[in-house]
Amino acid sequence: MLGAAAGIALSLIPIMVTLIVADGMIRGITDRFLELGTGHLQVFPRPPVRDVSQVLDDAAVVLSLESPDITGVWREIDGVGVILSTAGKTGASVRAVDPSFWQDAGSRRYLTVKEGVGLIEADDEVLLGEDLAREVGAEVGGVLRLMTLRVTDDGRSIPRTSLFSVKGIVSSGYHELDAMWCIISYDAGLRVLSDRISQSFLTVKINEPYGKVDAAAFNISLKLGGAFAVYTWRELQSAQYSSYESTRQTLIFIMALVVLVAAVNVSSAISMLILERQRDIAVLKSAGTSAAGIGRIFLFCSLLTGFAGAVPGIAFGLLLGCAINGVVRGIEVVLSFISALFNGGAVKILDPGFYLQEIPVIIDWRTVALIAFFTVLCSVLSSMFCARRAGKSRPLDLLRKF
């Protein structure tokens, strides 16, 4: 029985670590997209609008007044451009934001300054994402040219080149979000980004983006009326977040199969226990114990076995998952040392180009409880046939045999 319990415990360790890592990755990436990307909500003016900037400014004032749940509001323009430098040219995602972006707590928390200053104070200053700056060979204090398109009244697209001074090089900690960042001031965006080939909107932050975003969207729609369309972060990035969730569920399902196999081993242990206790079963049957009573004894043994495996397995798995960042760093050091012996380079298990540089520790206690219940239930169900067979055995045959 100890072997069966140990098998269950060993199978639960990886599923706990997988759960923490998956939830931490999803939450860490999502937080960065919410705080530095889409915001919690976005408000778009419905066409036709003559002066988009003034309309958005008026809407921002309305939302800022008597809205305790709203923690931040700013105007933003998103467009595309081409950065020209001596190292070549490359496409860039141009974001023009109001000063309120830099004052937001979420922006300050997740925006990491690699070089220079992470703040735009003049209309000729620009912040570049780390990868984009490396690709164009940009340095803090240097000057680069940003080429955008201007659409004339007759529909022609004319290139426009603007000079910007590199104020800083920044990172969000997630490559996919900041790989093409080119951030300028809102007034500069009005100058270099044509309203025909860019998007102007309000970015809104609230107190509880995970629990109250739908209610906040409804309240904002009531305040601003039908002249604006309000979208939550779930709607803006629905495909991406659905992909994250499906990946998480797939990983948990695969790990659950491992637990199921380990739980089935309990039936083998119960069968061996029944064989070892044939004489005891015969004595109990002779004393008047019912077949159901004999079965319940062995079902209770399987219940204890599942519980004895689930508790230490989950506990150790949670401890290992909470220390996952240190464990990963330690493995990287060992592998890098071995690689250096063969003239290799440093080994990165979590490549910052694709993963977070630091995994947040997130424990979903509801899922942990569900896994524990599933483990014990499988242990009991896998032993039901053996327990019923033990209860149906005839005591006279057992006494003759033993």
N, C-alpha and C positions, 0 to 999 in steps of 0.2 A: 504493500500500500504506500510505503514511503517513496518507492520508485515512481509510482504513478503520480503522487503529489508533486514530486520533484520535476517530472516531465511537464506537468501543468504550469508550475512556477517558471520553468525555463522558457516555455512558449509565450508566457505573458510578458516577459521582460521586453522583447523586441516590439510587441504591439504597443506598450506604454511609451517607449521611446519614439516610435513612429508617430503616435498620436500627438505627443508634445511637439516634435519637430514640425509635423505637418501644420498643426494649429498655429505654432509660432511663426512659421514662414508665411502662412496665409495672412495672419493678423499683421505681421510686420510689413509685408508688401502692401496690404490694403491701407494701413495707416499712412504710409508714405504717399500713396496715390490720393488719399483723402486730404491730407494736410498740404501737400506740395503740388498736386496735380489737379484733379477735378474739383476739389473742395467738397463740402458736404451736400450742397445744392448749387445748381446754376439756374439763373433767371435770364431768359432771352426775350427781348421785345418782339412782338408780332409785327410783321410788315403790314402796311407801309409806314416807315418812320423817317422823318427828314433829318433830324439831328439825334443820332443814336447816343452820342456821348452825353448830351444834356438829359435825354430821357432816362438813361441809366443812372446818372447822377441824382436826379430827382427821386428815382425808385430807391436808391441807396439811402437817401435821407429818410424816406418813409419807413424803411425797414429798421433803421437805426433808432427810431423814436419809439419808446415804450414797447420794446421787444426784448424781454429779459432772457429768452432762450437763445437769441442770436448773439454770438460772441464776435463776429467779424463780417464785414461786407466791403467788397472792393470791385471796381471795374477792371475788366481784363479784355484784351484783344489777342486772339490767337491767329497766327498766319505762318507762312513759310518764306524762306529766303535762302540765299546762297552766300556763304562767307568766302571772300577772296583773300588770299594771303600768298606770301612768297612760297609757301609749302604746297600750294595748290588751291583747289576750291572744293567745297562740300556743302551739301544741303543742311539746313538748320530749321528747327522748330522755333519760331520767334514768338515770344510771350511778352506782351506789354502789360504791366500791372501798376495799379495805384500804390502809393506809399503804405496804405493799410496792410498790404501783403507782408511787408517787412516787420510790421508791429504785431502781427498775429503770433500767438504762443505756439501754435502748431508749426508754423513756418520756422520759427527760431529753434524749435526742438529738433526737427529732422533735417534742416539745411546745414550741411557741414561745409565749412570754408576750408578749401585745400590750400589756396594761396590768395593773398590780397585781403579784400574786405567784402563781406557778403551783404552789401547794401548799396543801392543805387541812389545817388543824391542829385545827379545832373542828367539832363536829357541826352548828353553825348556819351554816357557811360553804359557799359554792358557787362553782364555776368555770363560766363560760359560754363557749360557742363564739362566735367573733367575729361571725358573721352573726346568731346568735340575740340576742346582746347589743345589736346595732345595731337589730334589729327591735323589741325591747321597750323600747329607750331606757335600758338598764341602764348604770350607772357603778360603778366600783370604790368600795367603801365604802357604796354604796346598799343599800336593803332591797327585796326582792321577795317576792312570794307564790307559792308553788308548790302547785297544787291536784292532788291525786291521789285515787284511789278506795280506799275501805276496804270490804271484803266482810264482811258480818256472818255469823254462824253459820247464819242462815236463808236465805242467798244473796242478800240485798239489798246493793246498791252505794250507799255513802254517801260524798259528797265530803268530803275532808279538806284543809284549807288550812294550810300551814306557812310560817313566815317564815324567810328566809335572807338572810345578808349576802353581797354580792358580793365575793369575795376577789380574783378576777382574771378577765381575759378572755384566752382562749388560742386557738391555731390549730394545726392539724396540717400546714398547708401544702397541704391538699387539701379543697376545698369539700364534696364529697359525704360525706366522713367526719365532719367536725365541724360541719356546718351547724346541727344541732339539739342539740348537746352541752349537757347540764346535769349536771355532775359533783358529787357530794356524798360524804360519808364513808360507810363501810359501816354504821356504827351508825345514822346518820341514815336510811339506806336501810331498815334493819330497822324503823324507826319509821314511815316515810311510805309505803313500798311494800308492798302486800299480797302475801303469798306465793301467792295464788290468781291474780293477774293480773300476775305478774312472774316472771323466771327467776333462779334462784340457781345459781351454778356456780363452779368454780375455773378461773382463767386460769393457764396454765403457759408458761414460757419455757425454751427449750433453747439449746444452743451453736450448732447448725447446723440452723436451721429448714427450709432448702431440701433438704438432703441426708439428714437423719436423723430427720425428723419421724415417718415410719411406724414405724421401729424404736422411737422413744421412746414412741409411743402403745401399742405392744405391751408394752413393759416396764412402763408405768404400769398397764395393765390387769392384768398379772400381780401387781403389788404391791398394788393395791386390791381385786382380786377382782371378782366379778360384781355387786357392789352399785353399781357406777359404770359409766357409759357415757363413753367417751373419743372425742373427735372432733378430727381434725387441721384445720389452717387450710384445706387444700384441700377438705375436705368441707364446712366451714362456709360457704365462699364459692365453691363449685364453679361456679355459673352465671356469676358475675362474672369469675373468672379464665379460664374457658373463652371468654368473650366477648373478653377482652383478647388471648388467644392466637390466636383466629380472625381478629381484626382485624389482628394482626401478620402472620400468614401471607398474608392477602389483600393487604396492602400490598406484601409481598415478591414475591408472584406478579405483581402489576401491574408492578412495577419490572423483574421478570425478563423480561416480554414486551418491554420497551423494549430490554433487553440482547440478547434474541433477534433483534430487528429489526436492531440494529447489527451483530450477528455475521453475519447473512445478507448484509450488505453486503460482507463479505469475499469472498463468491463472485463478486460483480461485479468486485472488484479482481483476483481471480485470473483471471477471464475476460479482462480487459484485459491482464494480464501474459502470458497465453498467446498472445494475438494479437500482442503486441509481440515475443515470443520464438519465433515460428514458425521462423525460420531456425536458431536454436540447437537447437530441438527436432529439426529435420531432420538436423542434423549429428550430434547424439547418437544418433538412431535409426540413422543410417548407420554409426556407429562400433560398433553392436552393443548399445546400451542397450535393455533390455527395456521393454515398455509399462508394467509395474508400477514399474520404476525411474523412468521419466518421471513417472508419477503421484505417486510418493513425493516427488519434488522439489517439486512444487507443493503437496502436502499439508504438507510441512515449511515452505514459505513461509506457508501459512495458519496453521500452528501458531505460527510466530514473530510473525505479525501479531496473533493473538489474545493472545499473551503480552505483546507490546509495548504493546497497549492496556490489558490488565488490570492490569499492575503500576502504571503512573502513575495510572490511574483510581481504583484501590482506595486507593492511597497518599494521593492528594489528597482523596478522599472521606472517608477516616478522619481526616485533619487537619482538614477542615472540620467533620466531625461532632464531634470533640473540642472544637472552639471554638464549638459551636452556641449556647451561652448568650450569649457575647459578640456573635456574629453577629445573634442575635435582638434583643438590646438595641440594637445599632447601627441595625438596620432600624427599630425602634420610634422611635428618636430622629429619624431622617430623615423617617419618615411623620408623626410628630407635628409636626415643623417645617412640613412641607407643609400639614398639616391646619390649623395655626395661621394660616397665610397666608389661609385661607378661613374664618376664625373658627370652626374646628372644635375638638374636644377632643383629648386625648391618645389615641394609638392603642396598643392592646395586642394583639399578635399571639397571645400565650398568655394568655388571660383567666384570672386566678387563680380565677375562679368555676367553671371547668371543667377546667383543667389545673394541673399543678404549677408553682409559682412559679420553681423552679430544676430544670432537667432533669439528672438524674445521667448521667454518661457511662459507658455499659456497652458493651463490645465483645465480641461473641460470635465468637471466632476460628474456631470450627468452621463457623459459617455463612459467614463471610468466605472461608474456604478452599473451601467448597462452591460459592460464587458464582464464585470465580476458576476453579475446575475446570470449572464449567458454561459459563462464557464461552469458554474455550479450546476445549472440546469442541464447542460450537456453531460456532465458527469453522472447525474442521477438518471437521465433518460437512457444513456448508453448501458446502464446496469439493470434496467427493468426486466429484460428478458431473463438474465441470469438469476435475478432475485425471485422471479415467479417460478422458474424451474426448480430452485432450491426448496420453495414452499410446497411444491407438488410431489416431492420425493416421498416414498413410503418408508416409514421408520423400520418395519420388519426387514426389508431388503437391506437397509443400511446397517442394521445390527448384525445380520448374518455375514455381511461383507467385512465388517470391522470387528 
